[in-house]
Amino acid sequence: DAKTTQPPSMDCAEGRAANLPCNHSTISGNEYVYWYRQIHSQGPQYIIHGLKNNETNEMASLIITEDRKSSTLILPHATLRDTAVYYCIVRVPSFQKLVFGTGTRLLVSP
Amino acid sequence: EPEVTQTPSHQVTQMGQEVILRCVPISNHLYFYWYRQILGQKVEFLVSFYNNEISEKSEIFDDQFSVERPDGSNFTLKIRSTKLEDSAMYFCASQEPGTGDYGYTFGSGTRLTVV
């Protein structure tokens, strides 16, 4: 079962930052936080992951609280193409399955 | 950027028929997966595959399902006798070797419609 809680939906204006929260209060010390997104019915797309430090890549930034019980994915300048379902997943880095929850449906509007 | 390629993009089959869904993972990846997503529902894990054998499978992956890597490049999912409830998007994914820290790369999916 998914071990994360995300709001079911969020709206964001084009060009503004989209901040997507995720609660993972039962995260273990060796579990990472991963973010994926699914645009329409395409395959999920890996975005970013982190353990405890904040991370940034070309797609997004990941802010993890000091107690690691929650995190925020930041899309700094959302575009219409960022409209998607965003999934927060906690897991040990491994070659094992991903367990998807219901995610947050982000709608970016003009 | 390397991609996971899935064919066909859409397959329609009659109930009871066998279907084979095909995937070409990224060439240096060694870990392969199949997931499915019934319309409007979550993405669900089916099976993982490494070193020519199944590593893990879900309850969904019953005797009607099988996977194969017949030629070192293709990775296939076979459903022996399709049911109406097998209608779904099927996603193949692969993962880089190494520490397991990396994200998966998913294909664009095959939409299977059983009529």
Interface residues (C-beta under 8 A of the other chain):
Chain A: Y32 Y34 Y36 Q38 S41 Q42 G43 P44 Q45 Y46 I47 H49 Y87 P93 S94 F95 Q96 K97 L98 V99 F100 G101 T102
Chain B: V4 Y31 Y33 Y35 Q37 K42 V43 E44 F45 S48 Y50 S55 E56 S58 M89 F91 A93 Q95 T99 G100 D101 Y102 G103 Y104 T105 F106 G107 S108 G109 R111
